[in-house]
């Protein structure tokens, strides 16, 4: 499968900018946006019309040793074949029906027009290797500075429960064995910051060791894209074989120039996610690069830096470090 034909995967941990990057790539008018098919919550996940496979875990791992069901399901998804029957049998609410019409229409139109499927899915991050090697995807793995990442999770009140990873034996064997003891020691721990930092450390260690060297995989710093969005997205367009048009340029500029959505705490309604605190919103580069200041103390910033230092030194661009100075 050549680059202009291959499906795309936009991934990275939740709150690493996947929705933003996905919407900017969608501005090419050459892809069909597929939102979080591996999210274990409905919506947006557990929609067999989009992905006819049962997702049971956060960060579900797909192994080549046990992938027959997954390969069959993703073959349909990436070919933009909507599974109307399975969707109707499982999801029946008015919201589900509206979402069904939206996806059935976009899949059919995209397939007829020769568009490429583009998965925006942070929950697929640990299956990046499988999606690239088995399904022929190209991938961008977004790396958000750990200080900004931890601050964002704190704002949303999110927490990682490591049983989601520990109870996936193939994932532990293939990627997370060095972290098992540390994960177990933090199960049930009140040290929220340590748990969140460990999730960041493990994920990007795996991305660096196991995925970065694969053809078609690009590790990209979120803060780099925010600081220089036009140059950064133009480069991504070239890497993915998308057309960098005046429309795409204008969309990127509008999305990083402030305006709607810049105010803290604003919500946006979307058919994909309902009333969501996590949906993509336009935001100025200055705002995106400075929000951590109101979420973490100077002492917490220093601790995040210490806990993530070894992996951060490998995956963060030199000189682009959030919170390096005392705030």
C-alpha positions in Angstrom: 0.0 0.0 0.0 1.6 3.3 -1.1 1.6 6.4 1.1 -1.2 8.2 -0.8 -3.5 5.2 -0.4 -2.7 4.2 3.2 -5.1 5.0 6.1 -3.9 7.4 8.8 -3.7 7.1 12.5 -3.5 10.1 14.8 -2.6 8.9 18.3 -0.8 9.7 21.5 -2.1 9.7 25.1 -5.5 11.4 25.7 -5.1 15.2 26.0 -2.1 15.2 23.6 -3.8 17.1 20.8 -5.1 14.2 18.7 -8.5 15.9 18.0 -6.8 19.1 17.0 -4.3 17.4 14.7 -7.1 15.2 13.3 -9.3 18.2 12.4 -6.4 20.0 10.8 -5.6 17.0 8.6 -9.3 16.7 7.8 -9.0 20.2 6.2 -7.2 18.5 3.3 -10.7 17.2 2.2 -8.9 14.0 1.4 -9.6 11.9 4.5 -12.7 10.7 6.4 -12.4 11.5 10.1 -13.1 8.4 12.4 -13.3 9.3 16.1 -11.9 6.9 18.7 -13.2 3.5 17.5 -11.0 1.9 20.3 -12.5 4.0 23.1 -14.1 1.5 25.5 -16.9 3.9 26.3 -20.0 4.7 24.2 -20.0 7.1 22.6 -17.7 7.4 20.7 -16.6 3.7 21.1 -18.6 0.5 21.2 -20.1 1.3 17.8 -19.9 -1.8 15.7 -21.0 0.1 12.6 -17.6 1.9 12.8 -15.5 -1.0 14.2 -17.2 -4.4 14.6 -15.0 -5.7 17.4 -15.4 -5.7 21.1 -13.2 -3.2 22.9 -13.0 -4.1 26.6 -10.0 -2.1 27.9 -8.5 1.3 27.9 -5.5 1.2 25.7 -6.5 -2.2 24.3 -3.5 -4.0 22.9 -3.7 -5.9 19.6 -1.1 -8.6 19.2 -0.2 -10.4 15.9 -0.7 -13.6 17.8 -4.4 -13.1 18.3 -5.6 -10.6 15.8 -8.1 -12.4 13.4 -11.2 -10.6 14.7 -9.3 -7.3 14.9 -7.9 -7.6 11.3 -11.4 -8.4 9.9 -13.0 -5.5 11.8 -10.3 -2.9 10.9 -10.3 -4.1 7.2 -13.9 -2.8 7.0 -13.3 0.3 9.0 -10.2 1.4 7.0 -12.0 0.6 3.7 -14.9 2.9 4.9 -17.5 0.1 4.9 -20.1 0.9 7.6 -21.7 -2.1 9.3 -25.3 -0.9 9.5 -26.7 -4.2 10.8 -24.5 -4.7 13.8 -24.9 -1.0 14.7 -28.7 -1.2 14.6 -28.7 -4.3 16.8 -26.6 -2.7 19.5 -27.3 1.0 19.7 -30.9 2.4 19.5 -31.2 5.9 21.1 -32.1 9.0 19.1 -28.5 10.1 19.5 -27.2 6.8 18.2 -29.5 7.0 15.2 -28.2 10.5 14.3 -24.6 9.4 14.7 -25.4 6.3 12.6 -26.7 8.4 9.7 -23.6 10.7 10.0 -21.1 7.9 9.8 -22.9 5.8 7.2 -23.1 8.9 5.0 -19.5 9.9 5.5 -18.1 6.4 5.0 -20.1 5.8 1.8 -19.3 9.3 0.4 -15.6 8.9 1.3 -15.3 5.5 -0.2 -17.0 6.6 -3.5 -14.7 9.7 -3.6 -11.5 7.7 -2.9 -10.9 9.3 0.5 -8.6 7.7 3.1 -9.8 6.7 6.5 -8.1 8.7 9.3 -8.4 7.4 12.9 -8.2 9.9 15.7 -7.7 7.5 18.5 -5.5 8.0 21.6 -6.8 4.7 22.9 -5.0 3.0 20.0 -1.6 4.3 21.0 -0.2 1.0 22.3 -1.5 -0.8 19.2 0.3 1.6 16.8 2.8 -1.0 15.7 0.0 -3.5 14.8 -2.0 -0.9 12.8 1.1 0.2 10.9 2.6 -3.3 10.2 -0.6 -5.4 9.8 -3.1 -2.8 8.4 -0.7 -0.6 6.4 -1.5 2.6 8.3 0.8 5.6 8.6 0.8 7.2 12.0 1.6 10.3 13.9 2.2 9.8 17.6 1.8 13.1 19.4 4.0 13.7 22.4 2.8 16.3 24.8 5.2 17.7 27.3 4.6 15.8 30.6 4.0 19.0 32.6 1.2 20.2 30.2 -0.1 16.6 30.0 -0.3 16.2 33.8 -1.9 19.6 34.2 -4.6 18.8 31.6 -5.5 15.5 33.3 -5.7 17.3 36.7 -8.1 19.9 35.3 -10.4 17.1 34.0 -10.1 15.0 37.1 -8.9 12.0 35.1 -7.0 9.1 36.7 -5.3 6.0 35.3 -6.2 2.5 36.8 -3.3 0.2 36.0 -5.4 -2.9 36.0 -6.4 -1.9 32.5 -2.8 -2.6 31.4 -1.8 -5.3 33.9 -4.7 -7.5 32.9 -3.5 -7.6 29.3 -0.8 -10.3 29.4 0.4 -9.9 25.8 0.8 -6.2 26.3 2.8 -6.8 29.5 5.0 -9.4 27.7 5.7 -7.4 24.6 6.1 -3.9 26.0 5.4 -3.2 29.7 7.3 -5.9 31.6 9.9 -3.4 32.9 7.1 -1.5 34.5 5.1 -4.2 36.2 6.4 -3.8 39.7 6.0 0.0 39.6 2.5 -0.3 38.3 1.5 -2.8 41.0 3.0 -0.6 43.7 0.8 2.3 42.5 -2.5 0.4 42.3 -4.8 2.0 44.8 -2.1 4.6 45.7 -3.3 8.2 46.5 -0.2 9.5 44.7 -2.2 10.6 41.6 0.8 12.6 40.2 3.1 9.5 40.3 0.5 7.4 38.5 -0.1 9.9 35.8 3.6 10.4 35.3 4.2 6.7 35.0 1.5 6.4 32.3 3.3 9.1 30.3 6.7 7.5 30.9 5.6 4.0 29.8 3.6 5.1 26.8 6.3 7.2 25.2 9.1 4.8 26.2 7.2 2.1 24.2 6.6 4.6 21.3 10.3 5.5 21.2 11.6 1.9 21.5 9.1 0.0 19.5 7.3 2.3 17.1 9.5 5.2 16.1 11.7 3.1 13.8 8.7 1.7 11.8 8.3 3.1 8.3 5.4 5.6 8.3 5.5 6.4 12.0 6.3 10.0 13.1 6.7 11.1 16.7 5.7 14.8 16.8 5.9 17.2 19.7 2.5 18.8 20.5 4.3 21.9 21.7 6.3 22.1 18.4 3.1 22.1 16.4 1.5 24.7 18.6 4.5 27.0 18.4 4.9 26.7 14.6 1.6 25.3 13.3 1.8 26.3 9.7 5.2 24.8 9.2 4.5 21.8 11.3 1.2 20.9 9.6 2.7 21.5 6.1 5.4 19.0 7.0 2.8 16.5 8.2 0.7 16.9 5.1 3.8 16.2 3.0 4.7 13.1 5.1 1.2 11.7 4.7 0.8 12.6 1.0 -2.0 15.1 1.6 -2.5 18.2 -0.5 -1.5 21.4 1.3 -4.1 23.8 0.0 -5.0 27.4 0.7 -8.1 26.0 2.6 -5.8 23.8 4.8 -3.5 26.8 5.5 -6.4 29.0 6.4 -7.9 26.4 8.7 -4.7 25.9 10.6 -4.2 29.7 11.0 -7.8 30.1 12.3 -7.4 27.3 14.7 -4.3 28.7 16.3 -5.3 32.4 16.5 -7.5 32.4 19.5 -11.2 33.3 19.3 -13.9 30.8 20.0 -13.0 28.3 22.6 -10.1 30.1 24.1 -11.7 30.9 27.4 -11.1 28.4 30.1 -13.9 25.9 30.8 -15.8 26.5 27.6 -17.7 23.5 26.3 -18.6 22.6 22.8 -21.4 20.4 21.5 -20.4 17.9 18.8 -22.2 15.0 17.3 -19.1 12.9 17.9 -18.7 13.6 21.6 -21.8 15.3 23.0 -21.3 18.1 25.4 -17.6 17.6 26.0 -14.8 19.2 28.0 -12.4 17.4 25.7 -13.6 18.1 22.2 -11.3 20.1 19.9 -11.7 23.9 20.3 -9.7 26.7 18.5 -7.1 28.1 20.8 -4.2 30.6 20.4 -0.7 29.2 20.5 0.1 31.4 23.6 -2.9 30.0 25.5 -2.0 26.4 24.6 1.5 26.8 25.7 0.8 28.4 29.1 -2.3 26.7 30.5 -0.2 24.5 32.8 0.7 27.5 34.9 -2.7 27.6 36.6 -2.9 23.8 37.2 0.3 22.8 38.9 2.5 24.3 41.6 6.2 25.0 41.1 7.0 22.0 43.3 4.7 19.7 41.3 6.2 20.9 38.0 9.7 20.0 39.4 8.4 16.6 40.5 6.9 15.8 37.1 10.2 16.7 35.5 12.1 14.4 37.8 9.7 11.5 37.3 9.7 11.7 33.5 13.3 12.9 32.9 14.7 9.7 31.3 12.1 9.3 28.7 11.6 13.0 28.1 15.2 13.3 27.2 14.6 10.9 24.3 11.3 12.1 23.0 11.0 15.8 23.6 12.8 18.2 21.2 15.7 20.0 22.8 14.8 23.4 24.0 11.0 22.9 23.9 10.3 22.2 27.6 7.2 23.4 29.3 7.7 24.8 32.8 11.4 24.6 32.7 11.6 28.0 34.4 10.2 28.5 37.9 6.6 29.8 37.7 
